[in-house]
Amino acid sequence: MTSIQLFDDDLDIAGVPAPASNPTPAPVEPATILVVASQEAAQDGSYQALVSQLSIKGRVEMQMVDRIVEGGESHASS
């Protein structure tokens, strides 16, 4: 004969199984998507089209490649 051990929260007072609780998942924060484009992509409209598509999925940060490298330093190879 097999015995089963039940815990207090498995049954209510009438002996009916307690409903399973479904914990509410924590809200997911939208992702920040970085889009880096060239001048050509900005001029032909593909940059803005991509940004529009991605904005549905989260916050989009837009950067132009020339602004990122402006003032950058060049290091000689060793």
Distance bins in CASP14 RR format, pairs under 12 A and 6 or more apart:
PFRMAT RR
TARGET T0000
AUTHOR 0000-0000-0000
RMODE 2
METHOD distances of the structure
MODEL  1
4 10 0 0 0 0 1 0 0 0 0 0 0
4 11 0 0 0 0 0 1 0 0 0 0 0
6 12 0 0 0 0 0 1 0 0 0 0 0
6 15 0 0 0 0 1 0 0 0 0 0 0
6 17 0 0 0 0 1 0 0 0 0 0 0
6 18 0 0 0 0 0 1 0 0 0 0 0
7 17 0 0 0 0 0 1 0 0 0 0 0
7 18 0 0 0 0 1 0 0 0 0 0 0
8 15 0 0 0 0 0 1 0 0 0 0 0
8 18 0 0 0 0 1 0 0 0 0 0 0
9 17 0 0 0 0 0 1 0 0 0 0 0
9 18 1 0 1 0 0 0 0 0 0 0 0
9 19 0 0 0 0 0 1 0 0 0 0 0
9 20 0 0 0 0 0 1 0 0 0 0 0
9 21 0 0 0 0 1 0 0 0 0 0 0
10 16 0 0 0 0 0 1 0 0 0 0 0
10 17 1 0 0 1 0 0 0 0 0 0 0
10 18 1 0 0 1 0 0 0 0 0 0 0
10 19 0 0 0 0 0 1 0 0 0 0 0
10 20 0 0 0 0 0 1 0 0 0 0 0
11 17 1 0 0 1 0 0 0 0 0 0 0
11 18 1 0 0 1 0 0 0 0 0 0 0
11 19 0 0 0 0 0 1 0 0 0 0 0
12 18 1 0 1 0 0 0 0 0 0 0 0
12 19 0 0 0 0 1 0 0 0 0 0 0
28 57 0 0 0 0 0 1 0 0 0 0 0
28 58 0 0 0 0 0 1 0 0 0 0 0
29 58 0 0 0 0 1 0 0 0 0 0 0
29 59 0 0 0 0 1 0 0 0 0 0 0
30 54 0 0 0 0 0 1 0 0 0 0 0
30 55 0 0 0 0 1 0 0 0 0 0 0
30 56 0 0 0 0 0 1 0 0 0 0 0
30 57 1 0 0 1 0 0 0 0 0 0 0
30 58 1 1 0 0 0 0 0 0 0 0 0
30 59 1 0 1 0 0 0 0 0 0 0 0
30 60 0 0 0 0 1 0 0 0 0 0 0
31 54 0 0 0 0 1 0 0 0 0 0 0
31 55 0 0 0 0 0 1 0 0 0 0 0
31 56 0 0 0 0 0 1 0 0 0 0 0
31 57 1 0 0 1 0 0 0 0 0 0 0
31 58 1 0 1 0 0 0 0 0 0 0 0
31 59 1 0 0 1 0 0 0 0 0 0 0
31 60 0 0 0 0 1 0 0 0 0 0 0
31 61 0 0 0 0 0 1 0 0 0 0 0
32 54 0 0 0 0 0 1 0 0 0 0 0
32 55 0 0 0 0 0 1 0 0 0 0 0
32 57 0 0 0 0 0 1 0 0 0 0 0
32 58 1 0 0 1 0 0 0 0 0 0 0
32 59 1 0 1 0 0 0 0 0 0 0 0
32 60 1 0 0 1 0 0 0 0 0 0 0
32 61 1 0 1 0 0 0 0 0 0 0 0
32 62 0 0 0 0 0 1 0 0 0 0 0
33 50 0 0 0 0 1 0 0 0 0 0 0
33 51 0 0 0 0 1 0 0 0 0 0 0
33 52 0 0 0 0 0 1 0 0 0 0 0
33 53 0 0 0 0 0 1 0 0 0 0 0
33 54 1 0 1 0 0 0 0 0 0 0 0
33 55 0 0 0 0 1 0 0 0 0 0 0
33 56 0 0 0 0 0 1 0 0 0 0 0
33 57 1 0 0 1 0 0 0 0 0 0 0
33 58 1 0 0 1 0 0 0 0 0 0 0
33 59 1 0 0 1 0 0 0 0 0 0 0
33 60 1 0 1 0 0 0 0 0 0 0 0
33 61 1 0 0 1 0 0 0 0 0 0 0
33 62 0 0 0 0 1 0 0 0 0 0 0
33 63 0 0 0 0 0 1 0 0 0 0 0
34 50 0 0 0 0 0 1 0 0 0 0 0
34 51 0 0 0 0 0 1 0 0 0 0 0
34 54 0 0 0 0 1 0 0 0 0 0 0
34 58 0 0 0 0 0 1 0 0 0 0 0
34 59 0 0 0 0 1 0 0 0 0 0 0
34 60 0 0 0 0 1 0 0 0 0 0 0
34 61 1 0 1 0 0 0 0 0 0 0 0
34 62 0 0 0 0 1 0 0 0 0 0 0
34 63 1 0 0 1 0 0 0 0 0 0 0
34 65 0 0 0 0 0 1 0 0 0 0 0
34 68 0 0 0 0 0 1 0 0 0 0 0
35 41 0 0 0 0 1 0 0 0 0 0 0
35 42 0 0 0 0 0 1 0 0 0 0 0
35 46 0 0 0 0 0 1 0 0 0 0 0
35 47 1 0 0 1 0 0 0 0 0 0 0
35 48 0 0 0 0 1 0 0 0 0 0 0
35 49 0 0 0 0 0 1 0 0 0 0 0
35 50 1 0 0 1 0 0 0 0 0 0 0
35 51 1 0 1 0 0 0 0 0 0 0 0
35 52 0 0 0 0 0 1 0 0 0 0 0
35 53 0 0 0 0 1 0 0 0 0 0 0
35 54 1 0 0 1 0 0 0 0 0 0 0
35 55 0 0 0 0 1 0 0 0 0 0 0
35 57 0 0 0 0 0 1 0 0 0 0 0
35 58 0 0 0 0 0 1 0 0 0 0 0
35 59 0 0 0 0 0 1 0 0 0 0 0
35 60 1 0 1 0 0 0 0 0 0 0 0
35 61 1 0 0 1 0 0 0 0 0 0 0
35 62 1 0 1 0 0 0 0 0 0 0 0
35 63 1 0 0 1 0 0 0 0 0 0 0
35 64 0 0 0 0 1 0 0 0 0 0 0
35 65 0 0 0 0 0 1 0 0 0 0 0
35 68 0 0 0 0 0 1 0 0 0 0 0
36 42 0 0 0 0 0 1 0 0 0 0 0
36 47 0 0 0 0 1 0 0 0 0 0 0
36 50 0 0 0 0 0 1 0 0 0 0 0
36 51 0 0 0 0 0 1 0 0 0 0 0
36 60 0 0 0 0 0 1 0 0 0 0 0
36 61 0 0 0 0 1 0 0 0 0 0 0
36 62 0 0 0 0 1 0 0 0 0 0 0
36 63 1 0 1 0 0 0 0 0 0 0 0
36 64 1 0 0 1 0 0 0 0 0 0 0
36 65 1 0 1 0 0 0 0 0 0 0 0
36 66 0 0 0 0 0 1 0 0 0 0 0
36 67 0 0 0 0 1 0 0 0 0 0 0
36 68 1 0 0 1 0 0 0 0 0 0 0
36 69 0 0 0 0 0 1 0 0 0 0 0
37 43 0 0 0 0 1 0 0 0 0 0 0
37 44 0 0 0 0 0 1 0 0 0 0 0
37 45 0 0 0 0 1 0 0 0 0 0 0
37 46 1 0 0 1 0 0 0 0 0 0 0
37 47 1 1 0 0 0 0 0 0 0 0 0
37 48 0 0 0 0 1 0 0 0 0 0 0
37 49 0 0 0 0 0 1 0 0 0 0 0
37 50 1 0 0 1 0 0 0 0 0 0 0
37 51 0 0 0 0 1 0 0 0 0 0 0
37 54 0 0 0 0 0 1 0 0 0 0 0
37 60 0 0 0 0 0 1 0 0 0 0 0
37 61 0 0 0 0 0 1 0 0 0 0 0
37 62 1 0 0 1 0 0 0 0 0 0 0
37 63 1 0 0 1 0 0 0 0 0 0 0
37 64 1 0 1 0 0 0 0 0 0 0 0
37 65 1 0 0 1 0 0 0 0 0 0 0
37 66 0 0 0 0 1 0 0 0 0 0 0
37 67 0 0 0 0 0 1 0 0 0 0 0
37 68 0 0 0 0 0 1 0 0 0 0 0
38 44 0 0 0 0 1 0 0 0 0 0 0
38 45 0 0 0 0 0 1 0 0 0 0 0
38 46 0 0 0 0 1 0 0 0 0 0 0
38 47 0 0 0 0 1 0 0 0 0 0 0
38 63 0 0 0 0 0 1 0 0 0 0 0
38 64 1 0 0 1 0 0 0 0 0 0 0
38 65 1 0 1 0 0 0 0 0 0 0 0
38 66 1 0 0 1 0 0 0 0 0 0 0
38 67 0 0 0 0 0 1 0 0 0 0 0
38 68 0 0 0 0 0 1 0 0 0 0 0
38 69 0 0 0 0 0 1 0 0 0 0 0
39 45 0 0 0 0 0 1 0 0 0 0 0
39 46 0 0 0 0 0 1 0 0 0 0 0
39 47 0 0 0 0 1 0 0 0 0 0 0
39 64 1 0 0 1 0 0 0 0 0 0 0
39 65 1 0 0 1 0 0 0 0 0 0 0
39 66 1 0 0 1 0 0 0 0 0 0 0
39 67 0 0 0 0 0 1 0 0 0 0 0
40 46 0 0 0 0 1 0 0 0 0 0 0
40 47 0 0 0 0 1 0 0 0 0 0 0
40 64 0 0 0 0 0 1 0 0 0 0 0
40 65 0 0 0 0 0 1 0 0 0 0 0
40 66 0 0 0 0 0 1 0 0 0 0 0
41 47 1 0 1 0 0 0 0 0 0 0 0
41 48 0 0 0 0 1 0 0 0 0 0 0
41 49 0 0 0 0 1 0 0 0 0 0 0
41 50 0 0 0 0 1 0 0 0 0 0 0
41 51 0 0 0 0 0 1 0 0 0 0 0
41 62 0 0 0 0 0 1 0 0 0 0 0
41 63 0 0 0 0 0 1 0 0 0 0 0
41 64 0 0 0 0 1 0 0 0 0 0 0
41 65 0 0 0 0 1 0 0 0 0 0 0
41 66 0 0 0 0 0 1 0 0 0 0 0
42 48 1 0 0 1 0 0 0 0 0 0 0
42 49 0 0 0 0 0 1 0 0 0 0 0
42 50 0 0 0 0 0 1 0 0 0 0 0
42 51 0 0 0 0 0 1 0 0 0 0 0
42 62 0 0 0 0 1 0 0 0 0 0 0
42 63 0 0 0 0 0 1 0 0 0 0 0
42 64 1 0 0 1 0 0 0 0 0 0 0
42 65 0 0 0 0 1 0 0 0 0 0 0
42 66 0 0 0 0 1 0 0 0 0 0 0
42 67 0 0 0 0 0 1 0 0 0 0 0
43 64 0 0 0 0 0 1 0 0 0 0 0
44 50 0 0 0 0 0 1 0 0 0 0 0
45 51 0 0 0 0 1 0 0 0 0 0 0
45 52 0 0 0 0 0 1 0 0 0 0 0
46 52 0 0 0 0 0 1 0 0 0 0 0
46 53 0 0 0 0 0 1 0 0 0 0 0
47 53 0 0 0 0 0 1 0 0 0 0 0
47 54 0 0 0 0 0 1 0 0 0 0 0
47 60 0 0 0 0 0 1 0 0 0 0 0
47 62 1 0 0 1 0 0 0 0 0 0 0
47 63 0 0 0 0 0 1 0 0 0 0 0
47 64 0 0 0 0 1 0 0 0 0 0 0
47 65 0 0 0 0 0 1 0 0 0 0 0
48 54 0 0 0 0 0 1 0 0 0 0 0
48 55 0 0 0 0 0 1 0 0 0 0 0
48 60 0 0 0 0 0 1 0 0 0 0 0
48 62 0 0 0 0 1 0 0 0 0 0 0
49 55 0 0 0 0 0 1 0 0 0 0 0
50 56 0 0 0 0 0 1 0 0 0 0 0
50 57 0 0 0 0 0 1 0 0 0 0 0
50 60 0 0 0 0 1 0 0 0 0 0 0
50 62 0 0 0 0 1 0 0 0 0 0 0
51 57 0 0 0 0 0 1 0 0 0 0 0
51 58 0 0 0 0 0 1 0 0 0 0 0
51 59 0 0 0 0 0 1 0 0 0 0 0
51 60 1 0 1 0 0 0 0 0 0 0 0
51 61 0 0 0 0 1 0 0 0 0 0 0
51 62 1 0 1 0 0 0 0 0 0 0 0
51 63 0 0 0 0 0 1 0 0 0 0 0
51 64 0 0 0 0 0 1 0 0 0 0 0
52 58 0 0 0 0 0 1 0 0 0 0 0
52 60 0 0 0 0 1 0 0 0 0 0 0
52 62 0 0 0 0 0 1 0 0 0 0 0
53 60 0 0 0 0 1 0 0 0 0 0 0
54 60 1 0 1 0 0 0 0 0 0 0 0
54 61 0 0 0 0 0 1 0 0 0 0 0
54 62 0 0 0 0 1 0 0 0 0 0 0
55 61 0 0 0 0 0 1 0 0 0 0 0
55 62 0 0 0 0 1 0 0 0 0 0 0
61 68 0 0 0 0 0 1 0 0 0 0 0
62 68 0 0 0 0 0 1 0 0 0 0 0
63 69 0 0 0 0 0 1 0 0 0 0 0
63 70 0 0 0 0 0 1 0 0 0 0 0
64 70 0 0 0 0 1 0 0 0 0 0 0
66 72 0 0 0 0 0 1 0 0 0 0 0
END
